Amino acid sequence: MSESGAEFFGKWITDNVMSGNVGADIISVAELTAKLFADAKAAGISEDEIEEEIGSAYEAIQTAINGPPDFGPD
């Protein structure tokens, strides 16, 4: 049995984003999303499997870079 999309994403984020060497601009997030899907495909995991489990990969990568949104009072 292959690992789940969410497990793959968690490991991938740790290896590719949490290193701190990425920016949060639109191009960086788009490039990381494309890399995520290419790496997942090489591991036998589909884009759909990842996004079914975590939602939007783009938004999840952006959140990993920036942290969760602050919805508290100003």
N, CA, C and O atoms as CSV, one atom per row, in Angstrom:
chain,resi,resn,atom,element,x,y,z
A,1,MET,N,N,0.848,-1.179,0.000
A,1,MET,CA,C,0.000,0.000,0.000
A,1,MET,C,C,0.893,1.243,0.000
A,1,MET,O,O,1.856,1.325,0.762
A,2,SER,N,N,0.572,2.178,-0.837
A,2,SER,CA,C,1.366,3.402,-0.914
A,2,SER,C,C,0.973,4.363,0.207
A,2,SER,O,O,-0.101,4.259,0.799
A,3,GLU,N,N,1.875,5.293,0.474
A,3,GLU,CA,C,1.551,6.281,1.494
A,3,GLU,C,C,0.435,7.189,0.985
A,3,GLU,O,O,0.232,7.327,-0.221
A,4,SER,N,N,-0.272,7.795,1.904
A,4,SER,CA,C,-1.376,8.663,1.508
A,4,SER,C,C,-0.851,9.994,0.993
A,4,SER,O,O,0.305,10.356,1.212
A,5,GLY,N,N,-1.720,10.704,0.309
A,5,GLY,CA,C,-1.365,12.026,-0.185
A,5,GLY,C,C,-0.991,12.974,0.937
A,5,GLY,O,O,-0.060,13.767,0.797
A,6,ALA,N,N,-1.706,12.902,2.049
A,6,ALA,CA,C,-1.423,13.785,3.181
A,6,ALA,C,C,-0.068,13.466,3.801
A,6,ALA,O,O,0.673,14.377,4.167
A,7,GLU,N,N,0.263,12.179,3.923
A,7,GLU,CA,C,1.569,11.795,4.462
A,7,GLU,C,C,2.685,12.280,3.540
A,7,GLU,O,O,3.685,12.833,3.999
A,8,PHE,N,N,2.507,12.071,2.246
A,8,PHE,CA,C,3.498,12.524,1.275
A,8,PHE,C,C,3.671,14.034,1.379
A,8,PHE,O,O,4.795,14.534,1.408
A,9,PHE,N,N,2.555,14.760,1.434
A,9,PHE,CA,C,2.606,16.221,1.514
A,9,PHE,C,C,3.346,16.664,2.767
A,9,PHE,O,O,4.186,17.561,2.695
A,10,GLY,N,N,3.060,16.066,3.896
A,10,GLY,CA,C,3.719,16.442,5.146
A,10,GLY,C,C,5.225,16.274,5.070
A,10,GLY,O,O,5.972,17.163,5.480
A,11,LYS,N,N,5.676,15.145,4.551
A,11,LYS,CA,C,7.114,14.909,4.400
A,11,LYS,C,C,7.706,15.886,3.384
A,11,LYS,O,O,8.797,16.419,3.589
A,12,TRP,N,N,6.989,16.113,2.298
A,12,TRP,CA,C,7.473,16.987,1.237
A,12,TRP,C,C,7.628,18.418,1.758
A,12,TRP,O,O,8.638,19.067,1.488
A,13,ILE,N,N,6.650,18.905,2.491
A,13,ILE,CA,C,6.706,20.266,3.058
A,13,ILE,C,C,7.920,20.395,3.973
A,13,ILE,O,O,8.645,21.388,3.908
A,14,THR,N,N,8.140,19.404,4.817
A,14,THR,CA,C,9.284,19.439,5.721
A,14,THR,C,C,10.591,19.541,4.943
A,14,THR,O,O,11.472,20.324,5.299
A,15,ASP,N,N,10.714,18.753,3.886
A,15,ASP,CA,C,11.949,18.720,3.105
A,15,ASP,C,C,12.122,19.918,2.182
A,15,ASP,O,O,13.251,20.340,1.932
A,16,ASN,N,N,11.036,20.469,1.674
A,16,ASN,CA,C,11.128,21.481,0.623
A,16,ASN,C,C,10.747,22.893,1.031
A,16,ASN,O,O,11.132,23.847,0.356
A,17,VAL,N,N,10.008,23.052,2.108
A,17,VAL,CA,C,9.542,24.392,2.491
A,17,VAL,C,C,10.085,24.799,3.858
A,17,VAL,O,O,10.513,25.940,4.036
A,18,MET,N,N,10.073,23.908,4.796
A,18,MET,CA,C,10.449,24.269,6.150
A,18,MET,C,C,11.945,24.552,6.281
A,18,MET,O,O,12.402,24.976,7.343
A,19,SER,N,N,12.697,24.329,5.235
A,19,SER,CA,C,14.128,24.655,5.245
A,19,SER,C,C,14.349,26.157,5.332
A,19,SER,O,O,15.446,26.609,5.661
A,20,GLY,N,N,13.296,26.941,5.034
A,20,GLY,CA,C,13.365,28.385,5.166
A,20,GLY,C,C,13.980,29.093,3.978
A,20,GLY,O,O,14.221,30.299,4.037
A,21,ASN,N,N,14.235,28.379,2.917
A,21,ASN,CA,C,14.887,28.979,1.761
A,21,ASN,C,C,13.915,29.326,0.646
A,21,ASN,O,O,14.315,29.391,-0.516
A,22,VAL,N,N,12.663,29.546,0.966
A,22,VAL,CA,C,11.667,29.857,-0.055
A,22,VAL,C,C,10.976,31.159,0.288
A,22,VAL,O,O,10.887,31.543,1.454
A,23,GLY,N,N,10.488,31.832,-0.736
A,23,GLY,CA,C,9.720,33.053,-0.546
A,23,GLY,C,C,8.240,32.765,-0.675
A,23,GLY,O,O,7.842,31.693,-1.130
A,24,ALA,N,N,7.437,33.716,-0.279
A,24,ALA,CA,C,5.994,33.548,-0.313
A,24,ALA,C,C,5.364,34.238,-1.512
A,24,ALA,O,O,4.141,34.351,-1.586
A,25,ASP,N,N,6.184,34.703,-2.456
A,25,ASP,CA,C,5.587,35.368,-3.607
A,25,ASP,C,C,4.859,34.353,-4.482
A,25,ASP,O,O,5.081,33.147,-4.378
A,26,ILE,N,N,4.003,34.857,-5.328
A,26,ILE,CA,C,3.139,34.002,-6.148
A,26,ILE,C,C,3.951,33.037,-7.002
A,26,ILE,O,O,3.584,31.869,-7.127
A,27,ILE,N,N,5.040,33.503,-7.587
A,27,ILE,CA,C,5.840,32.638,-8.456
A,27,ILE,C,C,6.462,31.508,-7.651
A,27,ILE,O,O,6.456,30.362,-8.101
A,28,SER,N,N,6.999,31.799,-6.474
A,28,SER,CA,C,7.605,30.756,-5.654
A,28,SER,C,C,6.586,29.696,-5.258
A,28,SER,O,O,6.869,28.501,-5.345
A,29,VAL,N,N,5.420,30.117,-4.830
A,29,VAL,CA,C,4.390,29.165,-4.418
A,29,VAL,C,C,3.935,28.339,-5.616
A,29,VAL,O,O,3.739,27.130,-5.491
A,30,ALA,N,N,3.765,28.971,-6.770
A,30,ALA,CA,C,3.365,28.234,-7.968
A,30,ALA,C,C,4.436,27.231,-8.368
A,30,ALA,O,O,4.116,26.102,-8.740
A,31,GLU,N,N,5.707,27.629,-8.298
A,31,GLU,CA,C,6.800,26.713,-8.634
A,31,GLU,C,C,6.864,25.550,-7.646
A,31,GLU,O,O,7.091,24.408,-8.045
A,32,LEU,N,N,6.666,25.835,-6.365
A,32,LEU,CA,C,6.663,24.766,-5.363
A,32,LEU,C,C,5.498,23.811,-5.570
A,32,LEU,O,O,5.641,22.602,-5.384
A,33,THR,N,N,4.350,24.346,-5.952
A,33,THR,CA,C,3.191,23.493,-6.220
A,33,THR,C,C,3.480,22.558,-7.392
A,33,THR,O,O,3.160,21.371,-7.338
A,34,ALA,N,N,4.082,23.092,-8.442
A,34,ALA,CA,C,4.444,22.259,-9.595
A,34,ALA,C,C,5.467,21.194,-9.187
A,34,ALA,O,O,5.372,20.045,-9.618
A,35,LYS,N,N,6.445,21.573,-8.356
A,35,LYS,CA,C,7.449,20.609,-7.884
A,35,LYS,C,C,6.801,19.541,-7.022
A,35,LYS,O,O,7.127,18.361,-7.155
A,36,LEU,N,N,5.888,19.933,-6.141
A,36,LEU,CA,C,5.166,18.969,-5.318
A,36,LEU,C,C,4.492,17.926,-6.190
A,36,LEU,O,O,4.639,16.727,-5.953
A,37,PHE,N,N,3.755,18.374,-7.198
A,37,PHE,CA,C,3.018,17.441,-8.045
A,37,PHE,C,C,3.953,16.563,-8.864
A,37,PHE,O,O,3.651,15.392,-9.091
A,38,ALA,N,N,5.077,17.100,-9.310
A,38,ALA,CA,C,6.057,16.290,-10.053
A,38,ALA,C,C,6.677,15.232,-9.144
A,38,ALA,O,O,6.827,14.078,-9.545
A,39,ASP,N,N,7.036,15.619,-7.928
A,39,ASP,CA,C,7.612,14.667,-6.980
A,39,ASP,C,C,6.592,13.604,-6.581
A,39,ASP,O,O,6.935,12.429,-6.448
A,40,ALA,N,N,5.336,14.018,-6.392
A,40,ALA,CA,C,4.281,13.061,-6.048
A,40,ALA,C,C,4.076,12.069,-7.182
A,40,ALA,O,O,3.943,10.869,-6.941
A,41,LYS,N,N,4.049,12.562,-8.419
A,41,LYS,CA,C,3.867,11.676,-9.574
A,41,LYS,C,C,4.986,10.641,-9.627
A,41,LYS,O,O,4.738,9.467,-9.902
A,42,ALA,N,N,6.221,11.079,-9.361
A,42,ALA,CA,C,7.357,10.161,-9.356
A,42,ALA,C,C,7.220,9.100,-8.260
A,42,ALA,O,O,7.741,7.992,-8.386
A,43,ALA,N,N,6.510,9.457,-7.182
A,43,ALA,CA,C,6.287,8.521,-6.071
A,43,ALA,C,C,5.010,7.708,-6.247
A,43,ALA,O,O,4.656,6.906,-5.383
A,44,GLY,N,N,4.317,7.917,-7.370
A,44,GLY,CA,C,3.095,7.164,-7.633
A,44,GLY,C,C,1.861,7.719,-6.949
A,44,GLY,O,O,0.889,6.992,-6.745
A,45,ILE,N,N,1.883,8.990,-6.594
A,45,ILE,CA,C,0.757,9.638,-5.916
A,45,ILE,C,C,0.208,10.713,-6.844
A,45,ILE,O,O,0.961,11.531,-7.372
A,46,SER,N,N,-1.101,10.708,-7.039
A,46,SER,CA,C,-1.716,11.662,-7.961
A,46,SER,C,C,-1.974,13.007,-7.287
A,46,SER,O,O,-2.074,13.102,-6.064
A,47,GLU,N,N,-2.079,14.042,-8.119
A,47,GLU,CA,C,-2.451,15.364,-7.627
A,47,GLU,C,C,-3.791,15.292,-6.904
A,47,GLU,O,O,-3.967,15.890,-5.843
A,48,ASP,N,N,-4.738,14.551,-7.492
A,48,ASP,CA,C,-6.070,14.439,-6.897
A,48,ASP,C,C,-6.014,13.826,-5.506
A,48,ASP,O,O,-6.725,14.265,-4.602
A,49,GLU,N,N,-5.170,12.812,-5.332
A,49,GLU,CA,C,-5.072,12.165,-4.020
A,49,GLU,C,C,-4.589,13.150,-2.962
A,49,GLU,O,O,-5.084,13.151,-1.835
A,50,ILE,N,N,-3.629,13.983,-3.324
A,50,ILE,CA,C,-3.117,14.979,-2.374
A,50,ILE,C,C,-4.198,16.002,-2.060
A,50,ILE,O,O,-4.465,16.287,-0.892
A,51,GLU,N,N,-4.822,16.557,-3.097
A,51,GLU,CA,C,-5.790,17.631,-2.865
A,51,GLU,C,C,-7.092,17.120,-2.251
A,51,GLU,O,O,-7.800,17.891,-1.603
A,52,GLU,N,N,-7.426,15.848,-2.435
A,52,GLU,CA,C,-8.600,15.291,-1.750
A,52,GLU,C,C,-8.369,15.262,-0.247
A,52,GLU,O,O,-9.306,15.418,0.536
A,53,GLU,N,N,-7.122,15.063,0.150
A,53,GLU,CA,C,-6.810,14.922,1.566
A,53,GLU,C,C,-6.449,16.240,2.254
A,53,GLU,O,O,-6.748,16.421,3.435
A,54,ILE,N,N,-5.808,17.165,1.526
A,54,ILE,CA,C,-5.351,18.395,2.185
A,54,ILE,C,C,-6.045,19.654,1.683
A,54,ILE,O,O,-5.856,20.729,2.252
A,55,GLY,N,N,-6.844,19.536,0.630
A,55,GLY,CA,C,-7.437,20.715,0.006
A,55,GLY,C,C,-6.473,21.269,-1.027
A,55,GLY,O,O,-5.681,20.520,-1.599
A,56,SER,N,N,-6.527,22.550,-1.271
A,56,SER,CA,C,-5.681,23.189,-2.270
A,56,SER,C,C,-4.203,23.087,-1.880
A,56,SER,O,O,-3.797,23.583,-0.830
A,57,ALA,N,N,-3.411,22.444,-2.729
A,57,ALA,CA,C,-1.979,22.329,-2.465
A,57,ALA,C,C,-1.329,23.708,-2.454
A,57,ALA,O,O,-0.468,23.984,-1.618
A,58,TYR,N,N,-1.735,24.566,-3.369
A,58,TYR,CA,C,-1.192,25.930,-3.437
A,58,TYR,C,C,-1.406,26.645,-2.102
A,58,TYR,O,O,-0.472,27.225,-1.547
A,59,GLU,N,N,-2.634,26.602,-1.592
A,59,GLU,CA,C,-2.940,27.283,-0.337
A,59,GLU,C,C,-2.215,26.638,0.839
A,59,GLU,O,O,-1.786,27.334,1.759
A,60,ALA,N,N,-2.075,25.318,0.815
A,60,ALA,CA,C,-1.375,24.631,1.902
A,60,ALA,C,C,0.105,25.002,1.919
A,60,ALA,O,O,0.687,25.175,2.990
A,61,ILE,N,N,0.716,25.125,0.745
A,61,ILE,CA,C,2.117,25.540,0.673
A,61,ILE,C,C,2.255,26.984,1.153
A,61,ILE,O,O,3.171,27.310,1.909
A,62,GLN,N,N,1.354,27.832,0.714
A,62,GLN,CA,C,1.391,29.237,1.135
A,62,GLN,C,C,1.251,29.348,2.655
A,62,GLN,O,O,1.940,30.152,3.283
A,63,THR,N,N,0.380,28.558,3.237
A,63,THR,CA,C,0.196,28.565,4.693
A,63,THR,C,C,1.449,28.047,5.393
A,63,THR,O,O,1.824,28.556,6.449
A,64,ALA,N,N,2.096,27.039,4.811
A,64,ALA,CA,C,3.323,26.509,5.403
A,64,ALA,C,C,4.424,27.574,5.422
A,64,ALA,O,O,5.243,27.614,6.340
A,65,ILE,N,N,4.433,28.419,4.419
A,65,ILE,CA,C,5.441,29.478,4.348
A,65,ILE,C,C,5.103,30.627,5.294
A,65,ILE,O,O,5.960,31.087,6.048
A,66,ASN,N,N,3.859,31.087,5.252
A,66,ASN,CA,C,3.442,32.287,5.990
A,66,ASN,C,C,2.873,32.013,7.365
A,66,ASN,O,O,2.796,32.927,8.186
A,67,GLY,N,N,2.476,30.796,7.639
A,67,GLY,CA,C,1.756,30.482,8.854
A,67,GLY,C,C,0.273,30.692,8.627
A,67,GLY,O,O,-0.121,31.273,7.615
A,68,PRO,N,N,-0.553,30.232,9.546
A,68,PRO,CA,C,-2.003,30.385,9.359
A,68,PRO,C,C,-2.423,31.842,9.421
A,68,PRO,O,O,-1.750,32.657,10.052
A,69,PRO,N,N,-3.532,32.179,8.769
A,69,PRO,CA,C,-4.016,33.568,8.802
A,69,PRO,C,C,-4.408,33.970,10.222
A,69,PRO,O,O,-4.870,33.146,11.012
A,70,ASP,N,N,-4.215,35.236,10.524
A,70,ASP,CA,C,-4.579,35.774,11.837
A,70,ASP,C,C,-5.974,36.383,11.741
A,70,ASP,O,O,-6.168,37.421,11.108
A,71,PHE,N,N,-6.934,35.729,12.371
A,71,PHE,CA,C,-8.300,36.216,12.334
A,71,PHE,C,C,-8.687,36.930,13.620
A,71,PHE,O,O,-9.861,37.227,13.843
A,72,GLY,N,N,-7.706,37.204,14.458
A,72,GLY,CA,C,-7.988,37.862,15.731
A,72,GLY,C,C,-8.292,39.335,15.566
A,72,GLY,O,O,-8.165,39.873,14.466
A,73,PRO,N,N,-8.695,40.005,16.654
A,73,PRO,CA,C,-8.988,41.445,16.595
A,73,PRO,C,C,-7.717,42.232,16.304
A,73,PRO,O,O,-6.614,41.831,16.676
A,74,ASP,N,N,-7.899,43.345,15.639
A,74,ASP,CA,C,-6.752,44.197,15.275
A,74,ASP,C,C,-6.173,44.902,16.441
A,74,ASP,O,O,-5.208,45.651,16.293
